[in-house]
Amino acid sequence: MAFDYKQFDLPITEVISEIQEQLANNNTLILNAPPGAGKSTLLPLALFEEAWLKGQKIILLEPRRLAVKTIAHRLASLLGEEVGKTVGYRIRFESRVSADTRIEILTEGILTRMLQSDNELQGVGMVIFDEYHERSIHSDVAMALSRETQSVLRPDLRILIMSATLNMPELVHLLSAPVVQSQGRQYPIDIIYTALNDEGMMAEITAQTVLRALKEQKGDVLVFLPGQREIIKCGEIVRSRTNDIEVHELYGKLPQSKQQAAIRPSKTGKRKVVIASAIAETSLTIEGVTVVVDSGFGRTAQFDSKTGLSGLRTIHIAKDSADQRAGRAGRLGPGTCYRMWTKGQHAQLNAHRVPEIMEADLAPLALDLAKWGISDVNDLTWLSPPPKFAMHQATDLLENLNAIENGKITAHGKRMQKLPCHPRIAHLLLIAQEEGMSALATDIAAILEERDPLPKEVGVDINLRIEALRRYRTGKNKGGKFSRIEKIASQYRKMIGVKTSNEPVDEFETGLLLVHAYPERIAFARPGNNAQYQLANGKYAMMDYKDDLSSESWLAIAHMNAREGTGRIFLASALDPTDLKPFLKEVDTNTWNTKRGGVVSTRDTRIGSIVLKSIPLPDPSQHEISMAISKALIKEGEHLLNFNSKVQQWQYRIQTIRKLHPTSNWPDVSTPHLLQTNSEWLLPYLSGIKKPEALKKINLVEVLKNSLDYEQQKELKKLAPEHLEVPSGSSIRLEYQKNGSAPVLPVRIQEVFGLSDTPTINNGQTAVLMHLLSPGYKPAQITSDLRSFWSSTYFDVRKELRVRYKRHAWPEDPSNEPAIRGTKRQNNR
């Protein structure tokens, strides 16, 4: 018996019949539906009996574990069943499915693993990507692989992409798929801009705004903060200053029982404040919320290509996130959203969030693609292709971990890919099996994947955490920070088939295992520099000189930050130098040394960049010099080459075209990418160069122009010209912007008399931003609509300028007046 979706008064019901018809005739469909439309809960139930499914499963992908469980329980309850029957779910280390399951809700990374083990997805009739606008790296990879399966093996496989705020034209162009639009039922939301938020006092200022909202509005309050630290602190402040208010925290690491308490209505009927991370932006409905307080910040993991480290960054959210958050206040009726920034600042926010694939560590992605047999990422369908530089780094790492050889995945790499963890951790676990240290490795892996369970004052020695975990296992007190760590460790023990060990820890064994996971972070104490270390990757790091580990000569560093200059060590273990013999190499090196004024040639005994012994060699060849310079440019080229304003403007012109034509084939000319790929465009021009001064003399603009083919050079002049001619006859240089926004045309007002409309670039499709100047070249007005300026604002500007510049013409109808270069008298001569 088919599920009767019409009994529900939700906006999605109005378009379900259209969705059913489209999916009967197309294998790909895009659904644009606002939050609260009912797409996540009703659609799977309305579709799982469709004839074209032929009795196969529906897979529904969600970006977060909490959403997976919540939606699974909601769908099962609508069918009057327990989870695990018709509706089931799978997340990392947890599964509730059976032979009867027809709808499976998964986190996005699970689908990638399913595809790797069965690239036909046998028994699956449809994959639904929910909340695709969040653009997690897992959803982008799952989409690319699903599309490959659909196009090559399973043309009958349906793919449904559901989103609230995605850039639809770009997606439609990429997938060539029809779109169904659900209008939703969003109630009006009163937006209140408070003031600029202070990142350093975020929790305190947000708490003040919450207290204001409680006084001024009715209903429950949903608060958005970037992470756990701010959420807990804000909660403490709100609790201390309110009575008869329930305050709940909601973030990813919170125990499930507390997450559910935050979502459900108050049992006591009290007014409720839920202080949440981005976990509450989508997929979850928190009943009773009519007020949103938005800090305007989020937290995202960003990979630093210079250091090879990933770290959490606090960022300003994009407009689409702000809209999602505000929308939470208008699901049940009219609502209010307090935005903790100004209206002017809101106008400057990015329209869409940056896809995670553009900023993430791509090692897991590179391993997935290698297992799939993909050697060129462009062979797959990407809404945002992974950056080349980051992919190169990821591939290099996998080669160092013996997962890839000559571009092909190795047997070791295949074993790594089967483990549900980062390739570094997988490599550590597999090496530990060979060395008989699996029990220790499972404890290390679990600790590395979670937040540090011990306070900073304890020191950076990871062995203290392992010992504390083992005491936790043998003790009577359960719960707390070690509970989750032990759950993960037990899953790894079960997966690998090893018994629990609570024996004393050998710190050198820990260090050796960490070296296998992080070979570039072998660290050697710098002579005469207390608690400072040089890493094998050439970076430097330090710890507190009072730390017990600071007296160790050799360390294996697991966690550190990516600060400029010297990083800070958070987790490390001592190393026995005799264990490092396999990492020793004798190499002839030609190194560019700016301080010494050129290339230095030596025969070194080294571990990465750590030189233990060095013997001078004769003068190198020109080719060796050029290659040494090329390598140096990757690290410090921004200072070695002359990236002057002309070079920057050339870069910005191409970046503007790339933004205006995202599907075109224009190269990435950002400075980091140019430096990383300098051997492809600069190498011929390095011949004869031996000194730093000669590098500065290279005409970088001409070299970069020549890196484009003839057609691209012509197209660049056409789409993004350097100059625009104005009615006075002057050729004005455009000022292109780093972010690819409209270029600025700084021009005196009188030189554009007689010009009705704003000048354009991009074949007349993009208006420039005019900075209209006084005769003394002082800013008078900024506009992208010249016609509107002439008919309105000009008269106020004219009133002021005609007093200050009496010798110049200030006509009443400038749009019909001849343009003037100088003063009126000079032009009449």
Number of C-alpha atoms within 10 A of each C-alpha: 4 10 15 10 16 13 8 11 11 16 19 27 22 15 15 20 13 13 22 16 10 18 21 14 10 16 19 23 23 24 21 21 22 23 26 24 22 18 25 26 19 22 18 22 23 19 22 22 18 15 10 18 20 12 14 19 23 26 22 24 27 26 24 16 19 21 22 23 21 17 21 27 19 18 23 20 13 12 13 9 14 15 21 22 17 22 29 27 27 20 19 14 11 9 13 17 19 15 8 12 18 24 27 26 28 25 23 25 21 17 24 22 17 13 18 17 13 11 18 18 21 12 13 19 21 26 23 23 25 23 25 20 21 23 18 20 24 20 26 25 23 23 25 20 23 24 22 18 18 20 13 9 13 18 14 15 24 24 24 20 22 23 21 25 21 18 13 16 9 13 16 14 11 13 15 12 18 14 19 17 15 19 14 21 18 20 14 14 20 15 14 15 17 13 13 15 18 14 13 8 10 21 24 18 18 27 24 16 20 24 15 12 20 19 9 8 13 14 17 24 26 26 28 25 25 26 22 18 10 20 25 18 14 24 22 15 16 21 16 8 11 12 10 11 17 18 19 20 21 27 23 17 12 12 13 15 8 13 18 15 15 23 19 12 17 16 7 8 10 15 19 21 25 24 29 27 22 21 19 24 20 23 23 18 17 20 15 20 25 25 29 29 25 25 27 25 22 18 17 16 14 18 21 15 16 13 15 15 15 18 16 12 13 15 13 17 22 19 19 20 24 22 14 18 25 26 25 29 29 24 24 15 14 14 24 24 27 24 24 23 18 14 15 9 11 18 10 10 15 14 16 17 17 15 18 21 22 18 19 24 24 22 21 22 22 26 25 23 19 24 21 15 12 16 13 10 17 10 10 17 18 18 18 16 15 23 16 15 15 23 17 15 18 21 23 17 22 24 18 16 22 16 26 23 15 7 15 16 22 17 12 16 24 16 13 25 23 15 18 17 16 18 24 20 25 23 26 25 27 19 18 20 16 9 11 12 18 25 23 23 26 28 24 25 22 23 22 16 13 14 13 17 14 15 8 10 8 11 20 27 22 25 21 16 20 21 16 15 24 20 13 18 17 10 9 8 9 11 11 11 15 23 15 17 22 20 13 21 23 19 16 24 19 13 13 16 12 16 11 17 14 17 11 10 15 11 18 18 20 22 24 24 26 26 24 21 23 22 24 21 26 29 30 24 21 15 10 7 10 15 21 24 25 21 25 20 17 13 20 23 23 20 22 16 13 11 14 13 19 22 13 15 18 22 28 28 28 23 19 20 16 21 11 10 8 16 18 16 23 18 20 25 26 25 26 17 13 7 13 14 9 8 12 14 13 14 12 15 18 23 18 24 15 16 7 10 12 18 22 19 20 19 16 19 18 17 23 17 17 19 16 12 11 16 10 12 13 8 13 16 9 14 13 16 24 25 17 21 29 22 20 18 22 19 14 12 21 14 11 17 19 17 18 10 10 12 18 17 19 19 23 23 25 22 25 22 20 18 14 17 12 14 13 10 9 16 13 15 19 14 16 18 16 22 23 19 19 17 19 12 15 20 15 11 15 19 12 12 16 17 16 19 14 13 19 14 10 16 14 19 19 10 14 16 15 13 15 15 9 11 8 14 13 12 13 20 14 13 20 23 18 17 14 16 12 18 16 18 13 15 13 14 15 22 18 26 17 16 10 17 17 20 22 20 24 19 23 23 24 26 21 27 22 18 20 16 16 20 21 20 18 19 9 11 11 17 19 23 23 23 20 23 18 19 21 9 13 13 15 17 15 16 17 20 16 23 15 14 18 18 13 11 13 20 16 9 15 19 11 11 16 14 10 13 15 11 14 18 18 21 15 13 13 20 18 12 16 15 21 23 17 17 15 15 10 11 10 8 5
